[in-house]
Amino acid sequence: MPPEEPCANPLLLQWVQEWVDQARDRNSKGLTTYRKAYIALKACPVTFQHPSQLQQLKGFGPKLCDRLTEKLEKHCRENGLPTPKRPRKSTASGPANQDDEQDGQERPPKRQRKAKPYVPTLRSGPYAIIMGLATLEEGSRTGITKPQLIEVAQPHCDASFTAPPDPTSFYTAWSSMKTLLEKDLVYEKGRPTRRYFLTEEGWEVARRIQHTLNPDQPRPAPARSEPELQEVGQALSRPVPRSPSLEVQDQPREESSYANVVTSGDSSSSSSALPNFRPIRLAPGSFEVQLVLDVREVRAKTDRDYMQNELSKKGINPIMRSLELGDALWIAKCKDANFLSRHGAEGDEIVLDYIVERKRLDDLIGSVKDGRFHEQKFRLKRSGVKNVVYIIEEIAMDSDTLDRRAEMVQSAIASTQVVNGFFVKKTQKMDDTIRYLTRMTMLLKKQYESKTLLVIPTEVLTAQNYLPLLEHLRIKEPATGHYISYPAFASLASKSDMMTLRDLYLTMLMCTRQVSGEKALEIQRRWKTPYDFVKAYENCGDGEAGKKRKQEMVSDQMGNLFGRKKITKPLSQKIAEIWADT
């Protein structure tokens, strides 16, 4: 098709148009490229003397220009025309001034750019390895082994040298050693035990890093003699004795002792019968804030102690035990182990108002699909802990799965923040979660260790009056916190022992997919007990008419509700299949 408007390069435009038509007929992937080139050439007002000059237009690359050059040369031979000479420079301005340039002239050699000196990213793997090797004496022939290098390099790196950022990855900070070897900044010697050294270029990089960190110090690190370095290597290679976890060993004993710490109480009691008590006072300096971590919080089956070890490296020694609720919480541990027992409470630990539930992205998707997500949030809400933190680790996942579940994940996170009032913290990997727990522990130490804590005696608590009592105290004294002992908290948070009939009823309802906590509460308001619910289905009668009434019983009552409380007919039918004899 000839161009509708005059073009400065009609012959070239005609050939490009032919290629556009061919690509369209063949349904070729190159159609978009040819179309861009056609539009750019048609709009250009400059007349080109050679196709190589077209590279300055959008859509024209070396291959397309070479094809046009071959086409032009063939056209000139067939029509007895002189072949245009290839100019040395392809510029849009003044193409006519390049007619006299000869095709055989050599182009001037390109000026090679001066290679920039290698600068590793701060606190990256290469940075940490170079800083670790810079602890050697320059010119030393002893070198340093991989375990020793990891020990001295890890404090300089945010990522781990021994474990990947998530179980789906195989790369650690040590993988960057390959880059340093390829750049000749590090060399290795010895088999089978390899020892690593900095090259001259590597020492130059180390000096630049040290000068950047401390301009007044010319050398990267103070030199060490070889005997001293050998002593360091021997110290690093010695196994560090690890104290056994008393909490983990005592786990069965703790569970049995916590089961009946708090009584169930009278289900008919109300908030008007709240107990009067004198709180136990913990003075500043009589306790220490500590992090308690669930023993099931593991990185992988083969790396169960990763989180505990990394927290210890950052100065936080967590107490490891099996938690009844949540994945981490903070306690105030009394320095006098018998202080609470003398005043009407158990143990020597007080649960503070912060609890953490950690979810990897794949675990979050799975728990939303099978209903565990809503059940866990329901139990966290009933725990009485004021500040609930949901940590979402956005690990690498299959892009197709993530795209399909993206809307569900965003909805779950928004519901957690807006409906439940929980704080959501997103991290990229477990190392980021560890840093967050470290900062939270430091912050809570400053917040709690300088003030008096008021503890509710366990003897006045029951499973029935606990939440109403907390709500009453928070309304009456909003600036003052009231806390309970850890054994009492574990007893109240138990999944089965302390569950009332109402709680069990709600949990049974939420086992049905798409029945959220809000919907379950609305069902419980209309049919108070499971017996009432089943009896209502029986009263619908038998036969086809009775079956239809059973399927529509819940939707007739709750189909006109607004928002999340509404139950549609398909969901009502699904509930009837479970609770009624249909």
Secondary structure by P-SEA (a helix, b strand, c coil): cccccccccaaaaaaaaaaaaaaaaacccaaaaaaaaaaaaaaccccccccccccccccccaaaaaaaaaaaaaaaaaabbbbbbbbcccccccccccccccccccccccccccccccccccccaaaaaaaaaacccccccccccaaaaaaaaccccccccccccccccccccccaaaaaaaacccccccccbbbbbbcaaaaaaaaaaaaaacccccccbbbbcaaaaaaaaaaaaccccccccccccaaaaaaaaaccccccccccccccbbbbbbbbbbccccbbbbbbbbccccccccccaaaaaaaaaacccccccccccccccccccccccccccccccccccccccbbbbbbcaaaaaaaaaaaaaaaaaaaaaaccccbbbbbbccccccaaaaaaaaaaaaaaaaaaccccbbbbbbbccaaaaaaaaaaaaaaaaaacccbbbbbcccccccccaaaaaaaaaaaacccbbbbbcaaaaaaaacccccccaaaaaaaaaaccccccaaaaaaaaaacccaaaaaaaaaaccccaaaaaaaaaccccccccccccccccaaaaaaaaaccccc
